[in-house]
Amino acid sequence: MEVARDSELEELRKRFDNELAAFIDRQDPDWPDGAPRGVLATLRRFVLAGGKRLRPMFCYWGWRGAGGPDRQEVVVAAAALELFHAFALIHDDIMDGSDRRRGEPSVHKVFAELHTKSMWRGDPASFGRNTALLCGDLCAAWADQMFHECGLPPEQIHRGYGVFAHMRTEVIAGQYLDLVSGVGDGSVASALTVIRMKAARYTVTRPLQIGAALAGGGTQLHAAYAAFGDPLGDAFQLRDDVLGVFGDPALTGKSILDDLREGKPTVMMALARSGADRAQAARLRDRFGNPDLDAAGAEELRGIIVDTGALERIEQMIRVRADAAVAALADAPIPDGAREALVALAGSAVNRER
């Protein structure tokens, strides 16, 4: 059963990728004359190269859980969420100063390198950031376009778009809160609020609710999806933060130095600070958030995270939230097939190495 479910989810991923590729390719003939096509080519590679497609997955199964049949139109609508995700990733990498994403140079890095190779005037880094901002903006616009052109009846699209718009505002507000948190108290409570707004809800809860809204699901189903999606989204982001420091870069596609150099205000680091003795606290102040942090310094920070019990507590938080999410599905008013798919997705979201 598990192998069959994995095969079914993989086939669904391919359907999302096919629709994304087709949508981006349709933009080429309408690309303004005289404008360089490097943006189109770069975005095509970025969107289609890797990615777990979790948000489209949850949207699709949110639809199926509401009684919607398997339809290509909802596959298109769900795939549009991946374009919104691309917007969020591109802008996030600019703000975090992350040079790699999915094992490749980040979009701003790609254009900075193009500037350097072309020996253009001005600052390559500035050109890279500015061009990547435009790329992110274009992905956000494309997400709207793809969603509205999915082929479902206008009244269904209108219902789903209400949740989509709410999700979009929530993500941007969460990103701002993340910036504030980075210069604020760095508490566990603050970090948990950031992950709920910035990442958790837009990864699981809102995509599920978008799918439900498209299918005409009522308030009881929306509440059930929140009871499942909120704790699972938290667990997903907590795992992401662990992988950002302890993961294998060959699998995650990102450096394990970035979050530490940036001083990313994660729950894990807040727990490490709260559990540190005087000597450890001094080392955290000296090393964490230091842009010149080297591999030896990062290893020392990882040691402090482990010794303070922060890593163990994070793993416990992940387990508790993942279990709560799966338990919430037991009483959810959805068909058994959708329930099984969501349980499988919950496992892949939390038990991962990338």
N, C-alpha and C positions, 0 to 999 in steps of 0.2 A: 504493500500500500504506500509506504514512504517513498520507494523508488518511483512508483507511478506518479505520486504527487509532485516529486521533484521534476520529473519529465514534463508534467503538465505546466508547471510554473516556468520552466525553461522555454517551452514552446510559446508561452505568453510573452516572455521577454523578447523573443524574436519578432513577434507580431508588433510590439511597441517599437522596436528598432526599425522595422520595415516602414512603419508609418512615419517615424521621425525622419528617416532618410528621404522618403518620398516628399514630405512637406518641405524640407530644406532645399531639395533639388528643384521644387516648383518655384522657389524664389529666384533662381538664377536668371530665367528669361526676363523677369521684371526688375532686375537690378539696374539702378540708374546708369545710363550711358556715361562713360568717362570716370566713374568711380572705381578704384582698384577692387579686384575681386578677392583680395587676400582675406578680408573679413569673412566672406562666405566660406572659403575653404577652411579657414582656421576653426570656425564655429562648427562646421560639419565634422571635422576630426574630433573636436572637444566633446560634442554632444554624443557622438556614436562610439567613442573609444572608452569602453568600460562603463562602469556604473551598475548599480544593483537593480535599478528600476523599481525600487520599493514603493515610491509614491504612486506611480501608475498602477502597480500591483494592488495596493490598498484601495485605490479608487475603483478599479475594476471589481474587486471582491466586495467592496461596499455596495456597488450596483447589484451584483449577483445576490448578496445577502438581503437586499430589498425586494427580491423577486424578479429582477431584470434578467432577460435571457442573454446568452452570448451573442453580441452583435458587434460588427466591425465599427459601427459608429461610436460605441462607448470605448472601444480600444483607442480610437483616435482622440477622444476627449481626455481619456486617462493619460495618454502619451504627452499631451500638452503640458501636464504637470512637470514633465522632465525638462521642458524648456524653461519653465519658471525656476526649477532647481538649478539649471545651468546659470541663469542670471544670478541667483543667490551665491553660487560657488565662485563665479568670476569676481563679483564685488567683494566677497569675503576674503579671497586670496589677496586682493589689492589692499584691503584694510589690515590684514594680518601680516602682509609682507611675505607670503608663502610663495616660494619659487617653483614648487612642484605640485602636481595634482594628477592622480591616477597614473603615476609613473612617468609622466611627461612634464615638460615645462608648463607652468601656469600661463594663462592667456597673456597676462601683462609681460611675462618673461619672453614669450614668443615674439611679441612685437618690439620689445627692447632689443632683442638679438637681431631682428630684421633691420632695425635702425642702425645698429652697429655695423652689420655686414654691408649695408648699402652706403655707409659713410655719409649719412645725412647730417645736416647741421643740427645743433641743439643737443639736449640731454636725452640719451636713449631711455633711461628709466622713466622720465616724465612722459615721453612719447608712448612707452609701453603702457603705463597706467592710464593715460587719457584714451588710448585706443581700446583698451580692455573695458573701460567704463562704457564706451559706445557699444561694444560687443554685448555686455551685460544688458544694457538698455534694449538692444535689438532682441535678445532672447526673451525679455519680459513682454515686448510687443508681440513677438511671434507666438508666445504662449496664449495670449488673448485671441489672436487670429485663429490659431489651430483649434482652440476650444470652441469658438463660435462657428467654425466651418466644419465641425465634426459630422454633421448630417442628421443629428437628432432634431425633433421638432422644436421650434423656437421657445415654446413654453417650458419644455424640459431643460433646455440650455439656460433659460433665465433662472430657473430654480437652482440649478447647480452653480451658476455664476455668482449668486448671492453668497454662497459659502466660499467660493474661490476668492472673491473680493475681500472677504473678511480675513481669510488666510493670508493674503498678500499684505494687508495692513499689519496683521499680527507679526509677521516675519520681520518687517522693517522696523516696527516698534521694538521687537526683541533684539534686533541688531544694535539699535541705539542703546538699549538697556545694557547690552554687552559692553559697549564702549564706556558707558557710565560706570559699570561694575569694575572695569579695569582700572579706574582711578579712584574707586570708592573703598568700602571697608573690606572687600574680598571675603565676605562671610559665606558660610555654607548655604544659608537661606537665600542670599542674593544670587549665588551661582545656580541654585535649583530653579529660581524664578526665570533666569536667563534661558536655561535649557528648555524649560517648558514652553516659553513664548517663541524663542528663536528657532528651535529645532524640533522639539518633540511633537508639538501639535501639527506642524506642517509636514512632518514625516509620516505620521500615522492617522491621527484623529481627523484632521480636515480632509485629507484625501478620501477616507472612508465616508465622511459625511457628504462630500461632493458627489460621490457615487450614489449614495442613498438619495440625495436630493434630486439627481438626474432621473432616478427611477421612481420618484414620488414617495419615498419612505417618510414616515411620520416622526413625531417628536420622541416616541418611545424608542425607536431604532437609533435616532441621533444620540440619545442619552446612553444607550447600550454601547454604541461605538466609542463614545467618550470614555466610558468606564473601562473599555478595553484599550483604547488608543493612547490615553494620557500616560498611564504607567508604562506601557510598552515603549512609547516614544521617549520617555525619560530614560528607560533602560538602554535603548538604542544609543542615545547621546552619551550616557555614562560610559558605555563600551567604547564609543568613538574616542572619548577623552583618554581612556586607558590605552587604546591602540596608538594614540598620538604621542605617547611617551614610552610605552613598552612594546609597541608592535614591531613587526619586521618590515622595514621599508620596501623590501622586494615584493611584499604582498600588499601593503597599504598604499604604496605609490607616493608616500610622503615622508619627509625627513622626520626623525624622532627628536630633532633639535628645535624645530619651529615653535611648538607650543611653549617650550621652556624658555627659549630666547625672547619670545613675544611677551612672556609673563601672562599667558592666557588664564583668566580667572575661573578655573574649573572647580567643580565640587571636590575633586581629588586633591587639588593643591590647597583648597580651604581646609580640608580635613588634615592634611599634613601640617599646615601651620598651627592648627588648633591643638595638635598632639605633639608638637615639637618641644624639646627642652631648650634651654637657653643657647647652648652651642649649636644645635640644629637650626634654631630660629635665625641665628646670626648667619649661618651658611645659606639658608633660604633667601635671606635679604640680599646677600652678596651675589648669589648665583642666579636665582630665578628672575627672569626679565632682563638679564644681561645680554645685549645683542652680540657680544663677543664670546658667549659661552662655547666652550669646546667639548669634545667628546668625553674627556675626563671629568669635566665639571658636570656634564649631563649624567654621567654614571654616578657621581656623588649625590646628585639630586634624586635619582631613582632609588638609591640606597636609603635616603632619608624617608622617601615616600613609603618604602617597605617597612623600615624600622619603626616609624610612627604608627603603623597599623592602617595607614590611609588606604593602601591598595586592597587590603583584606576587607575593609569596611565598604569600599566601593563595590567589590565583587558581591558582597552580601546585599547591598542596595539593589544591584542589578537583578540578583536572584529573586528578591522579595517582589520587585516591581513586575518582573516577567511572570512570576507565578500569579500575582494579582490580576494581571491582564488576561491570562488564560482562564483563570477562575471566573472572570466576568463574562466570558463567552458562554459559560454553561447555561445561563438563563437568558441569553440574547435571543430575540425573536427572529432567527435566521435559519435557513435550511442547513441540514447537516453537511452538505458538500461545501458550502461557504465557510461553515465553522471549521471544518478540517483544513481548508486552504489557509484560513487565517491563523490557525495554530501552527501550521508549517511555516508560514511567513514570520510569525513571532520567533520561532526557533532560529531561523536564518538571520533575523535582524539582530539577535542578541549573541548567539553562539557563532561568532565569526572572527576571522583573523585579518580582515581587510575592510 
